[in-house]
Amino acid sequence: MTRNNNYVRIHSRNEGEIFIIKDIKNKSEFENLVEKIKTCLDWYRKRNFDDKVYKLYLANGERINVIFPKQTIAHLLGIKTEYLKSTKLLKGKSSYEILEEICADPYKICKLVNDGHLTYSSFISPYADDKADNFMNNCGINDINSIEFICSYIKEYSFITGKQQLEGDYYICYGKTEGLLILGLKKEGRYYQPMTNRIIDLNDKESKEFLGQLLTNQHITTLSTIMLGNEYGESKKIFYNNEEKIKKVKTLNTYSEEYDATVEVGKDYMFILEKFSKLYNFSKELDDILTFISNTMQNKCPVNLSKLQEKNVTLSESMISMINAYNLSLEKELTSEGANIYAKKTKEERDKLREEFIKIQTELAAAISVNEKLVQENKKLQEDNQRLQEENKAYGDRETRIIKILTRENDVNDEQNH
């Protein structure tokens, strides 16, 4: 804990919150906070967040729909509107209306405090200043390039750690210069809604402990695509290019090694299969097998290696490793008993799985390089062929001219003889 006048930096044990505590004590400090909140609300309104639905397509094949409804905004900004509603001192009926009322007339709130009807600490979180500073960064999901990982948090997987279980269903982690921003999501009906907004200091011991609490034995993935729509069905698509995907997978591997998490990128495995098929021009039989594997993965069913081997199909070790990794990723949907078995797998087995996955990446990169060389050689042959055609045409034109000259000379000689 570090104190500085009205500021105290603490490391809360409440799901790893790392915030500047600032107790609002006077009108000036309150008005400064209100200005920050106004900026956040203007940003929220201009982007029509209340109408937007973020459809997140994850690299493990899952899809989650995320919304930012008005009733969640006050909590994300650190304002305890439920308490204000209970006092019946304000006219607003919903949390968002109360938040707007505070911003529209902060003087009224100050007067209620001065008259002894309220205290600032009764309705303002001590973390409100930090929450307001990070609100726009943490809620702008369309900043796809800054996403470090997405953790699908399964409580049963955390039993072996002995740590307190978290409450969120998904946690989206953004990489920022000053650390990490965590947006926690909880399912409410058809959609996932934000339930926490926090910053993580990577140089802090307790922050590292929180990441361990979040990631140990869990499955992590990244985004493939975001579809951003609204109530009218209009949408735009945001996605990574292939080079950026490779960087994201390397980032996932780093977190996996440090926190013993499992990387899930089943959808991208299907993409790799398609690339293998195109680059190596597999036989028709093997191509049918790859289609079968791809369709099986798309339907989220395990791939039966025994049946494939019975058909006398020869698969490379890297392909077998990839299928095994995919089948392993499906275990998250088993019963808690199955989850417990998975959680107890030795670290040696997980390390071997990571090495096999990296080997697949290396082979794919080599295949792409070979394909690029073939493209360049084909282009050179086309240029040589074009040049030869032009030379051949020139020789043909020259032969035609010589024949015409010889023909004219023969006609002259015939006239002289007559």
C-alpha positions as CSV (number, residue, x, y, z in Angstrom):
1,M,0.0,0.0,0.0
2,T,1.3,3.5,-0.9
3,R,-0.2,6.7,0.4
4,N,-0.1,10.2,-1.2
5,N,-2.5,12.8,0.3
6,N,-5.9,11.5,-0.8
7,Y,-4.6,8.8,-3.0
8,V,-3.8,5.3,-1.9
9,R,-2.6,2.6,-4.4
10,I,-3.8,-0.8,-3.1
11,H,-3.8,-4.3,-4.4
12,S,-7.3,-5.6,-3.7
13,R,-8.0,-9.3,-3.4
14,N,-11.3,-8.8,-5.1
15,E,-10.5,-10.7,-8.3
16,G,-7.2,-8.9,-8.6
17,E,-8.2,-5.3,-8.7
18,I,-5.2,-3.0,-9.0
19,F,-6.6,0.6,-8.8
20,I,-5.8,4.0,-7.3
21,I,-8.1,4.5,-4.3
22,K,-9.2,8.1,-4.2
23,D,-11.8,9.0,-1.6
24,I,-13.8,12.0,-2.9
25,K,-13.8,14.5,0.0
26,N,-15.0,17.8,-1.5
27,K,-16.9,19.5,-4.3
28,S,-13.9,20.1,-6.4
29,E,-12.8,16.5,-6.5
30,F,-16.4,15.4,-7.2
31,E,-16.7,17.8,-10.1
32,N,-13.5,16.6,-11.6
33,L,-14.7,13.0,-11.4
34,V,-18.1,14.0,-13.0
35,E,-16.2,15.6,-15.9
36,K,-14.5,12.3,-16.6
37,I,-17.8,10.4,-16.4
38,K,-19.4,12.9,-18.8
39,T,-16.6,12.2,-21.3
40,C,-17.2,8.4,-21.0
41,L,-21.0,8.8,-21.4
42,D,-20.5,11.0,-24.5
43,W,-18.2,8.3,-26.0
44,Y,-20.8,5.7,-25.2
45,R,-23.7,7.6,-26.7
46,K,-21.9,8.7,-29.9
47,R,-21.1,5.1,-30.7
48,N,-24.6,3.9,-30.0
49,F,-23.3,1.2,-27.7
50,D,-26.8,0.5,-26.4
51,D,-27.8,-0.7,-29.9
52,K,-24.7,-2.7,-30.7
53,V,-24.2,-6.5,-30.5
54,Y,-20.6,-7.7,-30.6
55,K,-20.5,-11.2,-32.1
56,L,-17.1,-12.6,-31.1
57,Y,-16.0,-15.6,-33.2
58,L,-13.2,-17.3,-31.1
59,A,-10.3,-19.3,-32.5
60,N,-11.6,-22.4,-30.7
61,G,-14.8,-22.3,-32.7
62,E,-17.0,-20.8,-29.9
63,R,-19.2,-17.7,-30.5
64,I,-20.3,-15.3,-27.9
65,N,-22.6,-12.3,-28.2
66,V,-21.7,-9.3,-26.1
67,I,-23.7,-6.2,-25.3
68,F,-23.1,-3.1,-23.2
69,P,-26.6,-2.2,-21.9
70,K,-27.2,1.1,-20.2
71,Q,-27.8,-0.6,-16.8
72,T,-24.2,-1.8,-16.6
73,I,-22.5,1.5,-17.3
74,A,-22.8,3.1,-13.8
75,H,-21.2,0.0,-12.2
76,L,-18.4,0.0,-14.7
77,L,-17.7,3.6,-13.8
78,G,-17.8,3.0,-10.0
79,I,-21.1,4.8,-9.2
80,K,-23.4,2.9,-6.7
81,T,-26.7,3.9,-8.2
82,E,-28.6,1.2,-6.3
83,Y,-27.9,3.1,-3.0
84,L,-29.0,6.4,-4.6
85,K,-32.2,4.8,-5.7
86,S,-32.9,3.5,-2.2
87,T,-32.6,7.1,-0.8
88,K,-35.3,8.4,-3.2
89,L,-33.4,11.7,-3.3
90,L,-33.1,11.7,-7.1
91,K,-35.7,11.5,-9.8
92,G,-34.1,8.8,-12.0
93,K,-35.7,5.4,-11.9
94,S,-32.9,3.4,-13.6
95,S,-29.2,3.3,-12.9
96,Y,-28.4,5.0,-16.2
97,E,-31.0,7.8,-15.6
98,I,-29.5,8.5,-12.2
99,L,-26.0,8.6,-13.8
100,E,-27.3,11.2,-16.3
101,E,-28.9,13.1,-13.5
102,I,-25.6,13.3,-11.6
103,C,-23.8,14.6,-14.7
104,A,-26.5,17.1,-15.6
105,D,-26.6,18.7,-12.1
106,P,-23.6,17.9,-10.0
107,Y,-24.3,20.9,-7.8
108,K,-27.5,19.2,-6.6
109,I,-25.5,16.3,-5.4
110,C,-23.0,18.5,-3.7
111,K,-25.9,20.3,-1.9
112,L,-27.3,17.0,-0.7
113,V,-23.9,16.1,0.7
114,N,-23.4,19.5,2.4
115,D,-26.9,19.2,3.9
116,G,-26.0,15.8,5.4
117,H,-28.3,13.7,3.3
118,L,-25.5,11.9,1.5
119,T,-21.7,11.3,1.7
120,Y,-19.5,11.0,-1.3
121,S,-18.2,7.6,-0.2
122,S,-21.8,6.2,0.1
123,F,-22.3,6.2,-3.6
124,I,-18.8,6.6,-5.2
125,S,-16.5,3.6,-5.3
126,P,-12.9,4.5,-4.2
127,Y,-11.8,3.0,-7.5
128,A,-14.1,5.3,-9.6
129,D,-11.2,7.5,-10.8
130,D,-9.3,4.6,-12.3
131,K,-12.4,3.0,-13.7
132,A,-13.3,6.2,-15.5
133,D,-9.8,6.6,-16.9
134,N,-9.9,3.0,-18.4
135,F,-13.5,2.8,-19.4
136,M,-13.1,3.6,-23.1
137,N,-10.0,1.4,-23.5
138,N,-11.6,-1.6,-21.8
139,C,-15.0,-1.4,-23.5
140,G,-13.9,-0.8,-27.1
141,I,-13.9,-4.5,-28.1
142,N,-13.4,-3.4,-31.8
143,D,-9.7,-2.8,-30.9
144,I,-9.0,-6.4,-31.9
145,N,-5.2,-6.0,-32.3
146,S,-4.8,-5.2,-28.6
147,I,-6.5,-8.3,-27.3
148,E,-3.9,-10.6,-25.7
149,F,-6.2,-13.6,-24.9
150,I,-9.7,-14.6,-24.0
151,C,-10.2,-17.0,-21.2
152,S,-13.4,-19.1,-21.0
153,Y,-13.4,-19.5,-17.2
154,I,-14.6,-22.9,-16.0
155,K,-14.8,-23.1,-12.2
156,E,-14.3,-26.9,-12.2
157,Y,-10.9,-26.5,-13.7
158,S,-9.7,-24.3,-10.9
159,F,-10.3,-26.8,-8.1
160,I,-6.7,-28.1,-8.2
161,T,-5.2,-24.6,-7.6
162,G,-6.8,-24.2,-4.2
163,K,-7.6,-20.6,-5.0
164,Q,-10.9,-18.7,-4.7
165,Q,-13.0,-19.2,-7.8
166,L,-13.9,-16.2,-10.0
167,E,-17.4,-15.1,-10.9
168,G,-17.1,-14.3,-14.6
169,D,-17.8,-16.6,-17.6
170,Y,-15.3,-15.0,-20.0
171,Y,-12.4,-12.7,-19.4
172,I,-11.1,-10.5,-22.3
173,C,-7.5,-9.3,-21.7
174,Y,-6.1,-6.3,-23.6
175,G,-2.4,-5.5,-23.7
176,K,-1.6,-1.8,-22.9
177,T,1.6,0.1,-22.3
178,E,0.9,0.4,-18.6
179,G,-0.2,-3.2,-18.1
180,L,-3.2,-5.3,-18.9
181,L,-6.9,-4.4,-18.9
182,I,-9.4,-7.1,-18.0
183,L,-13.0,-7.0,-19.0
184,G,-15.1,-9.7,-17.2
185,L,-18.3,-11.0,-18.9
186,K,-21.2,-12.7,-17.3
187,K,-24.1,-14.4,-19.2
188,E,-27.5,-12.8,-18.8
189,G,-30.1,-14.5,-21.0
190,R,-28.9,-14.7,-24.6
191,Y,-26.0,-12.3,-24.2
192,Y,-22.9,-11.7,-22.2
193,Q,-22.7,-8.5,-20.3
194,P,-19.7,-6.7,-18.6
195,M,-19.5,-7.4,-14.9
196,T,-16.0,-5.9,-14.1
197,N,-13.6,-3.4,-15.5
198,R,-10.1,-3.4,-14.1
199,I,-6.4,-2.8,-14.8
200,I,-3.5,-5.2,-14.0
201,D,0.1,-4.1,-13.2
202,L,2.4,-6.8,-14.5
203,N,5.2,-5.6,-12.2
204,D,3.1,-6.2,-9.2
205,K,3.3,-9.6,-7.4
206,E,-0.4,-9.8,-6.5
207,S,-1.3,-9.0,-10.1
208,K,0.7,-11.9,-11.2
209,E,-1.0,-14.0,-8.6
210,F,-4.4,-13.0,-10.0
211,L,-3.4,-14.0,-13.5
212,G,-2.4,-17.3,-12.1
213,Q,-5.8,-17.6,-10.4
214,L,-7.5,-16.7,-13.7
215,L,-5.4,-18.9,-16.1
216,T,-4.1,-22.0,-14.2
217,N,-5.7,-25.1,-15.8
218,Q,-8.0,-23.0,-17.8
219,H,-8.4,-22.8,-21.6
220,I,-7.3,-19.7,-23.5
221,T,-7.9,-18.6,-27.0
222,T,-8.0,-15.5,-29.2
223,L,-10.4,-13.9,-31.6
224,S,-10.8,-14.9,-35.2
225,T,-13.4,-12.3,-36.2
226,I,-15.7,-9.7,-34.8
227,M,-19.1,-9.0,-36.4
228,L,-20.5,-5.7,-35.1
229,G,-24.2,-5.3,-35.6
230,N,-27.2,-3.4,-34.3
231,E,-31.0,-3.8,-33.9
232,Y,-31.5,-3.3,-37.6
233,G,-29.1,-6.2,-38.5
234,E,-26.4,-3.9,-40.1
235,S,-22.9,-5.1,-39.4
236,K,-19.3,-4.8,-40.2
237,K,-16.5,-7.4,-40.0
238,I,-13.2,-7.0,-38.2
239,F,-10.6,-9.7,-38.4
240,Y,-6.8,-10.4,-38.2
241,N,-4.6,-11.0,-41.2
242,N,-2.7,-14.3,-41.2
243,E,0.6,-12.7,-40.0
244,E,-1.1,-11.2,-37.0
245,K,-2.7,-14.5,-36.2
246,I,0.7,-16.1,-35.9
247,K,1.8,-13.4,-33.5
248,K,-1.4,-13.9,-31.4
249,V,-0.8,-17.7,-31.2
250,K,2.8,-17.0,-30.0
251,T,1.4,-14.7,-27.3
252,L,-1.0,-17.5,-26.2
253,N,1.9,-19.9,-26.0
254,T,3.7,-17.5,-23.7
255,Y,0.8,-17.3,-21.3
256,S,0.3,-21.1,-21.6
257,E,3.9,-21.8,-20.5
258,E,3.9,-19.3,-17.7
259,Y,0.5,-20.1,-16.2
260,D,0.0,-23.8,-17.3
261,A,-3.0,-23.0,-19.4
262,T,-4.2,-24.8,-22.5
263,V,-4.3,-23.1,-25.9
264,E,-7.5,-23.7,-27.8
265,V,-7.4,-22.8,-31.5
266,G,-9.5,-25.5,-33.1
267,K,-10.9,-23.3,-35.8
268,D,-7.5,-22.3,-36.9
269,Y,-6.5,-26.0,-37.1
270,M,-9.2,-26.3,-39.9
271,F,-7.5,-23.4,-41.7
272,I,-4.2,-25.2,-41.5
273,L,-5.7,-28.3,-43.0
274,E,-7.0,-26.3,-46.0
275,K,-3.6,-24.8,-46.5
276,F,-1.9,-28.2,-46.4
277,S,-4.3,-29.5,-49.0
278,K,-3.6,-26.6,-51.4
279,L,0.2,-26.4,-50.9
280,Y,1.0,-30.0,-51.3
281,N,-1.6,-31.1,-53.8
282,F,-2.6,-34.2,-51.9
283,S,-4.1,-37.2,-53.6
284,K,-7.9,-37.4,-54.0
285,E,-8.2,-40.0,-51.2
286,L,-6.2,-38.0,-48.7
287,D,-8.1,-34.9,-49.7
288,D,-11.4,-36.7,-48.8
289,I,-9.9,-37.6,-45.5
290,L,-8.9,-34.0,-44.8
291,T,-12.4,-32.9,-45.7
292,F,-13.8,-35.5,-43.3
293,I,-11.5,-34.2,-40.5
294,S,-12.4,-30.6,-41.2
295,N,-16.2,-31.3,-41.2
296,T,-15.8,-33.3,-38.0
297,M,-14.0,-30.4,-36.3
298,Q,-16.6,-27.9,-37.5
299,N,-19.3,-30.0,-35.9
300,K,-17.3,-30.0,-32.7
301,C,-17.0,-33.8,-32.6
302,P,-13.9,-35.8,-31.8
303,V,-11.8,-37.2,-34.7
304,N,-11.5,-41.0,-34.5
305,L,-7.9,-41.7,-35.4
306,S,-8.5,-45.5,-35.3
307,K,-11.1,-45.4,-38.1
308,L,-8.7,-43.3,-40.2
309,Q,-5.9,-45.8,-39.7
310,E,-8.2,-48.7,-40.6
311,K,-8.6,-47.1,-44.1
312,N,-4.8,-47.4,-44.6
313,V,-4.5,-43.6,-44.7
314,T,-0.9,-42.4,-43.8
315,L,-0.9,-39.3,-41.7
316,S,2.2,-37.4,-40.7
317,E,3.2,-37.2,-37.1
318,S,2.4,-33.5,-37.0
319,M,-1.1,-34.2,-38.4
320,I,-1.7,-36.8,-35.7
321,S,-0.5,-34.5,-33.0
322,M,-2.8,-31.8,-34.3
323,I,-5.8,-34.1,-34.2
324,N,-4.9,-35.2,-30.7
325,A,-4.6,-31.6,-29.6
326,Y,-8.0,-30.9,-31.1
327,N,-9.6,-33.9,-29.4
328,L,-8.1,-32.8,-26.1
329,S,-9.6,-29.4,-26.4
330,L,-13.1,-30.9,-26.5
331,E,-12.7,-32.3,-23.0
332,K,-13.8,-28.9,-21.6
333,E,-17.4,-29.9,-22.5
334,L,-17.3,-33.1,-20.5
335,T,-18.7,-33.6,-17.0
336,S,-16.9,-32.3,-14.0
337,E,-15.4,-35.8,-13.5
338,G,-13.9,-35.6,-17.0
339,A,-12.7,-32.1,-16.3
340,N,-11.0,-33.2,-13.1
341,I,-9.2,-36.0,-15.0
342,Y,-8.0,-33.4,-17.5
343,A,-6.9,-31.0,-14.8
344,K,-4.7,-33.7,-13.3
345,K,-2.7,-34.4,-16.4
346,T,1.0,-34.0,-15.9
347,K,2.9,-30.9,-17.0
348,E,5.1,-33.1,-19.1
349,E,2.2,-34.1,-21.3
350,R,1.2,-30.5,-21.7
351,D,4.7,-29.5,-22.7
352,K,4.9,-32.3,-25.3
353,L,1.6,-31.0,-26.7
354,R,3.0,-27.5,-27.0
355,E,6.1,-28.7,-28.8
356,E,4.0,-30.7,-31.3
357,F,1.8,-27.6,-32.0
358,I,4.9,-25.4,-32.6
359,K,6.2,-28.1,-35.0
360,I,3.0,-27.8,-37.0
361,Q,3.5,-24.0,-37.2
362,T,7.1,-24.5,-38.5
363,E,6.0,-27.0,-41.1
364,L,3.3,-24.7,-42.3
365,A,5.7,-21.8,-42.6
366,A,8.1,-24.0,-44.6
367,A,5.3,-25.1,-47.0
368,I,4.3,-21.5,-47.6
369,S,7.9,-20.6,-48.4
370,V,8.1,-23.4,-50.9
371,N,4.9,-22.3,-52.6
372,E,6.2,-18.7,-52.9
373,K,9.3,-20.0,-54.6
374,L,7.2,-22.0,-57.1
375,V,5.1,-18.9,-57.9
376,Q,8.3,-16.9,-58.6
377,E,9.7,-19.7,-60.9
378,N,6.4,-20.0,-62.8
379,K,6.4,-16.2,-63.3
380,K,10.0,-16.4,-64.7
381,L,9.0,-19.2,-67.1
382,Q,6.1,-17.2,-68.4
383,E,8.4,-14.2,-69.1
384,D,10.9,-16.5,-71.0
385,N,8.0,-17.9,-73.0
386,Q,6.7,-14.5,-73.9
387,R,10.2,-13.4,-75.1
388,L,10.6,-16.6,-77.3
389,Q,7.2,-15.9,-78.9
390,E,8.3,-12.4,-79.7
391,E,11.6,-13.6,-81.2
392,N,9.8,-16.3,-83.2
393,K,7.4,-13.7,-84.6
394,A,10.4,-11.5,-85.6
395,Y,12.1,-14.4,-87.5
396,G,8.8,-15.1,-89.3
397,D,8.4,-11.5,-90.4
398,R,12.0,-11.5,-91.7
399,E,11.5,-14.8,-93.7
400,T,8.4,-13.3,-95.3
401,R,10.3,-10.2,-96.4
402,I,13.1,-12.4,-97.9
403,I,10.6,-14.5,-99.9
404,K,8.9,-11.4,-101.3
405,I,12.3,-10.0,-102.4
406,L,13.3,-13.3,-104.1
407,T,9.9,-13.5,-105.8
408,R,10.3,-10.0,-107.3
409,E,13.8,-10.9,-108.7
410,N,12.5,-14.0,-110.4
411,D,9.7,-12.0,-112.0
412,V,12.2,-9.5,-113.4
413,N,14.4,-12.2,-114.9
414,D,11.4,-13.8,-116.6
415,E,10.5,-10.5,-118.3
416,Q,14.1,-10.0,-119.6
417,N,14.2,-13.6,-121.0
418,H,11.0,-12.9,-123.0
